[in-house]
Amino acid sequence: MNDTGVANAAVTATPDRTIFELLHAAAALEDRVGAALAKVGLSMPKFAVLNELVTAKQPLSLSDLATRLSCVKSNMTQLIDRLETDGLVKRVDDPGDRRSVRAEISAEGIVRQAAGSEELDKLHAEFSAAVGADDRAAFGRLLAALK
């Protein structure tokens, strides 16, 4: 209490830690997603590229992939290099632009993307079993408030 007999709210109030708790939860979830994908030999960036290629149903330019995944083209080039080394994609000529190449998913890439999707589906099922529909809806509202 101060000399007027009123408690100092700034000193006694517990700060809201929701934002920090969300950041810690996001990091923990990212770790779980990474571990699930690692079971099938994928990282999150590799899975993201394979997933885009499967969804597109056609080869995509590296620029297009970089835009879709919100990363710079030089990072995408390095990621495609690693995926190509793993035999999951191959570079093909762009029929509309001789200066450009596209990434095409290989048969093994399709298999690996499907395996990664299965692992993520298991993770979604575990989450749904542990967290009720009402709590998931409340969480959705919380996330919407952050946008």
matplotlib code that plots the C-alpha trace (Angstrom):
import matplotlib.pyplot as plt

x = [0.0, 1.1, 0.7, -2.9, -3.9, -4.3, -2.4, 0.0, -1.4, 1.7, 3.7, 1.2, -0.2, 1.0, 2.0, 0.1, 2.5, 0.2, 2.4, 5.4, 3.5, 2.4, 5.9, 7.1, 4.2, 5.0, 8.6, 7.5, 5.1, 7.8, 10.0, 7.2, 6.6, 10.3, 10.6, 7.6, 9.0, 12.5, 11.0, 10.6, 13.9, 12.5, 13.0, 10.2, 11.6, 12.1, 8.5, 7.2, 8.8, 7.6, 4.1, 4.0, 5.0, 2.4, -0.3, 0.7, 0.7, 3.3, 6.9, 7.4, 10.0, 12.4, 11.1, 7.5, 8.5, 10.4, 7.3, 4.9, 7.1, 8.1, 11.8, 14.5, 15.5, 19.1, 17.7, 15.4, 18.2, 20.2, 17.1, 16.5, 20.2, 19.7, 16.4, 18.0, 20.9, 18.4, 16.7, 13.4, 13.3, 15.0, 15.5, 13.8, 13.9, 11.1, 9.4, 8.4, 11.8, 15.1, 16.9, 14.8, 14.5, 11.7, 11.7, 9.8, 9.1, 10.4, 8.5, 10.5, 9.7, 6.0, 6.4, 8.3, 5.8, 3.0, 4.9, 5.5, 1.8, 0.9, 3.2, 1.6, -1.9, -0.9, 0.3, -3.0, -4.9, -2.9, -3.6, -7.3, -7.5, -5.7, -7.5, -11.3, -13.3, -14.3, -10.7, -9.6, -12.3, -11.1, -7.6, -8.7, -10.2, -7.0, -5.0, -7.4, -7.0, -3.3, -3.7]
y = [0.0, 3.5, 6.4, 6.9, 3.4, 2.2, -0.8, 0.0, -2.1, -1.8, -3.6, -6.2, -7.2, -10.3, -9.6, -11.4, -14.0, -15.3, -14.1, -15.8, -18.9, -19.0, -18.5, -21.4, -23.6, -22.7, -23.8, -27.0, -27.7, -27.0, -29.5, -32.1, -31.5, -31.7, -34.9, -36.4, -35.5, -36.7, -40.2, -40.3, -38.5, -35.0, -31.6, -29.0, -27.0, -30.1, -31.3, -27.8, -27.9, -31.4, -30.5, -27.5, -29.6, -32.3, -29.7, -27.9, -31.2, -29.7, -28.6, -25.1, -22.5, -21.9, -18.3, -19.5, -21.9, -19.2, -16.9, -19.6, -20.5, -16.9, -17.4, -15.8, -17.5, -18.2, -20.3, -22.1, -22.9, -24.5, -26.4, -27.7, -28.7, -30.8, -32.3, -33.2, -34.9, -36.9, -37.9, -36.3, -33.7, -33.0, -29.8, -29.6, -27.0, -24.4, -24.8, -21.1, -19.6, -21.1, -19.2, -20.8, -24.2, -25.8, -28.3, -31.5, -34.0, -37.5, -40.8, -41.1, -37.5, -38.3, -41.3, -39.3, -36.5, -38.9, -40.5, -37.0, -36.2, -39.5, -38.5, -35.1, -36.6, -38.7, -35.6, -33.9, -36.9, -36.9, -33.2, -33.6, -36.4, -34.4, -31.1, -31.0, -29.2, -26.3, -25.7, -25.9, -23.4, -21.0, -21.4, -20.5, -17.4, -16.5, -17.0, -14.9, -12.1, -12.1, -11.4]
z = [0.0, -0.6, 1.8, 0.7, 1.6, -2.0, -3.3, -6.1, -9.0, -11.0, -8.3, -7.3, -10.7, -12.3, -15.9, -18.6, -20.1, -22.8, -25.7, -24.2, -23.5, -27.1, -28.3, -26.2, -27.4, -31.0, -30.5, -28.8, -31.7, -34.3, -32.5, -32.7, -36.3, -37.1, -35.2, -37.0, -40.4, -39.4, -39.1, -42.9, -43.5, -44.2, -42.6, -42.5, -45.4, -47.6, -46.8, -47.6, -51.1, -51.8, -50.6, -52.9, -55.8, -55.1, -54.7, -57.9, -59.9, -62.2, -62.1, -60.5, -61.1, -58.2, -58.0, -57.8, -55.0, -53.1, -53.4, -52.3, -49.3, -48.4, -48.8, -50.9, -54.2, -53.1, -50.2, -52.5, -54.9, -52.0, -50.8, -54.3, -54.5, -51.4, -52.6, -55.9, -54.1, -52.1, -55.3, -54.4, -57.1, -60.4, -62.3, -65.7, -68.4, -68.4, -71.8, -71.7, -70.8, -71.8, -69.0, -66.3, -64.7, -62.8, -59.9, -60.7, -57.9, -58.4, -57.7, -54.5, -53.6, -54.0, -51.7, -49.1, -49.2, -48.6, -45.7, -44.2, -44.6, -42.8, -39.9, -39.7, -39.8, -36.7, -35.0, -35.8, -34.4, -31.2, -30.8, -31.4, -29.0, -26.3, -26.8, -27.0, -29.8, -27.5, -26.5, -30.2, -31.1, -28.3, -29.5, -33.0, -31.7, -29.8, -33.0, -35.0, -32.5, -33.2, -36.9]

ax = plt.figure().add_subplot(projection="3d")
ax.plot(x, y, z, "-o")
ax.set_aspect("equal")
plt.show()
